Amino acid sequence: MQNNQHPKRRSLLAAAALLAAAPWQSIFAAEQAIRLIVPFPAGGGTDVVGRLMAESLGKELNTTVIVENIGGATGTIGAAQAARATPDGRTLLLGITGTMAIAPSLLKGLRYDTAKDFTALARIAQTGNILVAHPGYPANTVTELVALAKRTKTPVLYGSWGNGSGGHLAAESLRSLAGIPMEHVPYKGVAPLLQDLIGGQIQVGMLDVAAALPHIRGGKIKVLAVAGSRRTSALPQAPTFKESGIAFDTDSWFGLFGPARMPEAEAQKIALAAERVMRQPELKARLHDLGLDAVPNSRAEFNEQWRADMVTWARLVQQSGAKVD
């Protein structure tokens, strides 16, 4: 049968058909995408890690991974949304030590049960918080700091990015284990703490590596020790607390989680894809630039680490007497 439609009319009809189909195609694409909740605002260190992971994981799974920033309440609002999501593998959470291991014992009224409402999938990267000081501080190592405090009997005034933060709890462990006087100055975040450290208003602080690294490299602050299980590759010269005679070796980490009751096949597929991603030299190098070490482990090993860390941090919260109003 001969098509008597004018060529221009046929083109218009074809274009109209494509436009009509486009919204459905967009909806279908959105439904197939994976949502990665980053429970902090855009632009911070956790957001950077989340976007690196989203890009690499999307390529590995041959799908789109969309980062959704849901900040507030030290990461627990975004975590609560992830916990309530349909457990079909389409909603994931970028969890950190603070929200997934410290918050359960520190914060009252959490809208989720951390131990029951999540599926641990993969550890993305880990590091230790670091003890830093103003360049003019007379101690250059944690050993020298301990000796100075014992000799002068003057309390070490130190800052952290908040009551109950990983930095606060690590420093309180140093105080207890070394038997030295220390006094905590809590700041509302890393930025004001860094400003006072660089300006000399406070001499000692606990920071995360990613925030401190540019200022260490610029000579504005100096690193005394790493409060983790191993030296960080970004600061290989800095010894760990344990190497310095302080029996503290608890790491801070970034991890990938899903809601509880995820189908085992879906959880295993995402976990294995994340494990492959974390072995990619390019991603490891990009994380290294942020002061983070990609040390891949299995899903079972990460689950064991996460649950053990909840117990460890609960003990540290109790020992420190940390409270959040």
N, C-alpha and C positions, 0 to 999 in steps of 0.2 A: 504494500500500500504506500502510495507516494505521500510524503510529508509536505503539505502545502503551506506550512507556517513560514512566515517571513524570517530570514536568518536573525534579524535584530530581535524579533519577538521571541524566537527560541532562546537566544542568549539571555534575555530578560527573565524568561521563565526559569532557566537553569540557575541564574543568580538568586532568584527568589527562593528556589528550592534549597540552595546552599545556606541562605540566611535563616530559613525556617529550621533547618537541621542544626545550625550552630549552637543554639541554647541547649538542646538535648545532648549534643556532643560535649559541651562544657560541663553539664550536670553529670554526665557519665564519667568524665575525666576526674571531676572532683570526688565522686563516689569511690573511684578506684585508688585515689591518692591516699597516702598515709599522713596522718597529722602527728607531728612531733611537738608536744607541749614543752616549751622552755619556761619554767616558772619564775622568770625574772624579766625585767624590761629589756628591750632591744638595745644593743650597743655595748653591753657588759661582757665580761670574760665568759660567763656561762652561755650567753647568746652566741658568741663567736664559735665556741665549741659545738653548740647545737647546729649551727649552719654548716660547719665543716662536715659534721656527721650526716646531716640531711642530704647534702650533695653527694657524698660518697655512697651512702646506703641506698639512695635512690638509683644510682647507676648499677649497683650490685644486684638490686632486686628488680631492675628494669621497670621502675615505676617512679612516680613523683612523691617526694617527701616534703611536705609543707611545714615550715616552722610557724608555730603560733605562740606568741609571747603572752603569758598570763601572769603578771607580776602581783606582788602584794603578800603581806604577812610572812615575810622571810621564805617565800617559795611555797608555802603550804596551800594557797588558794589554787594555784595551777595544779599542784599534786592532787588536791581533792577532786578537781575536774577529771583528771586522768583516772583516778580510782573509780569514779562513777560511770566512766565511758563503757560502751558496749565492748565486751572482750573478744573482738573479732580480728585483732591484729591491725586495725586501721587507726588506732589511737595509741601513741607511745608517749613516754615521759622521759625527759632528760633529768635524772635525779642526781643530786649531789649528797655528800656526806651530811651536810647541815640539815637538809629536809628529810633524808631517808634513814639516818642513823642517830642524829642528835635530837631532832625535834620531838620524837616520841617521849623522851624522858624529860624534856625541858619545857615544852609548851602544853598548857592545859587547854582542853576544848578543841583538840584537833578534830576535823570533820572526816577523819578516816582512821582506820587502824593500820598503821604502817606494815606490821608483820603479816596481816591477813588480806589486805586489799590490793596487793601488787604481785606481779610476777617478775622476778629478776631475769633479765635476758643477757646482758653483756656489760662488762666493765670497759669503758672507753679509754680512760686515762687515769693516772693517779700521780700524786705528788705528796710531799710533806709541807706543812706550813713552815715558815722560816722565821727565825729570830734575827732581827736586824737592829741596827743602831745608827745614830748620827755619826758621821766620820770623826768627830771630835771626842767620842766616848772612849775612855781609857782602855777598855777591854776589846780585843779583836777576835776572841773565840768565846764560846759558852763556858769553857774551863776557866778562862781568865775572869769572866763575869762572876762566876761562883766564888772564885778566890777573892775577888775585890769585895763582894758583898759580905763575905765572912770576915775579912780583915777590918773593914770599916764599920761593919754592923749597921750600915745605912740601907734602908729598904730600896730595892731596885724598883723604880717607878716605870711601869711599862704600859703601853697602850695596845688595845686590840680593836677590832671592828664591831664589838658589841658584847654585852653580857651573854654568856652561854655559847659564844661562837667557838669554832674549832681552835682559833688562835688563843682565846681566853683559856680554854680548858687545857691546851698544851702548856701554856705558861704556868698555870696553876699546878700542873703535874711537875714541872721543873722546880717550882717553889717547894713542893712537898718532898720530892725525891732528893733534892740537893740540900734541903734543910736551910734555906736562906730566906731572909725577909724580902717580900715583894709586895707591891701595891698596884692594883689594877686601875687603869683609867679607861673606861669604856667610851668608844666613839660611835657615832651614828653612821657607820660605814667606813670604807677604806680610804676614800678621798680626803676627808678631814684629818684622819690619822697620818696619812702620808704628808700632808701639808705641814703639820706640826713637827713631824720627824725631820723633814728637810729643813724647816726653819729653826730647829733646835729647841722648840718649846717643850719637847719630850725627847729623851735620849734613847729609849729602847722600845721596840714594838714587835708584835707578832703579825705577820702578813702572809697572804698567799703568794706563791712564786710569781704568778702571772702579773699581779699588780706591782710587785716590788722590782721585778727584773729590769725594766728600762731605767729605773733610778739607781740601781746597783751598777749597771753598766755605765751610767753617766757619772758615777762617783758621788752622787748626792746622799746615799746611804750605804752602809756596808752590811754584809751578811756575817752572822756569827755561827749559826748552825741550822741544820735541817731537822725538824721534828717529825721524821718519817722513818720508814723501815730501811730506806736506802738513800744514797746521795742522789740528788737530781742531776740529770745530764746537762741541764742548763747552767748549773753552778757546781761543777765537779770538784772544785777546791773546798767547798763547804762540808765539814764533817757532820754526821748525824748526831743527835743527842746520845744515842747508844754508844757510838764510837767515843764520845766524850765522857762516858761513865754515867750517863743518865738513862735509866732503864725505861725509856719511852720510845715506842716505834710504831705508833698508829698512823696510818696514812689517811689522806683525804683523796676522794676519787669522784669521777663522773661516771654515771652508769645509765644504761638503757633499761627501762622498765615498761611493762604493760599492765593492764588491769588484771586482777585475779581471775581465775577460771578461763584463761585463754585456752583454746584448743591446743593440745600438745604439738600437733604437726605444725601449726602456725607459729607457735612460740619457738620451736626448734628451727624452723626455716629462718626467722628473723635473727635468732641468736647466732646461727652459723654464718649468715651473711655479714653480721656485725663483726664477728671474729675474723673473717677474711679481710674485711675493710681495714681493721686495726693492724693488719700485717703489711699494708701497702706502704712502701717507703715514702711516697709523696705525702701521705697523710701524717705519718709519723714525724716527718720533718716539719710539717706545718704546726703540729702540736708542740714539738720541741721548741719552736720559735716563741711559743706562748709560755714556755717554762714547764710544760707537761710531758710526762713520759707515757707513751703507749706501750703497755705491758700486757698483751693479750692473755686471757685465761679462758677456761671453759665456762659454760653457763653454770654448771654445778659448782665449780670453784668460786665463781662470783657470788652465787647465792649463799654459799657457806661463809664467805668473807663478810657479806652484808649483814647476815644475822649475828655473826660473832661481834661485828663492830657495834651493833645496837647494844649489846651487853656491855662492851668496853666503854662506850661513850656514856651509858647510863651510870656506870660506876664513877666515871670522871665528873659527871654533872653532880652526883651526890657528894663526892669528895670536895668539890670546889664550892659547893653551896650556891652555885649560879642560879639566878632567878631572872625571869623576864616578866616585866609588868604588863 
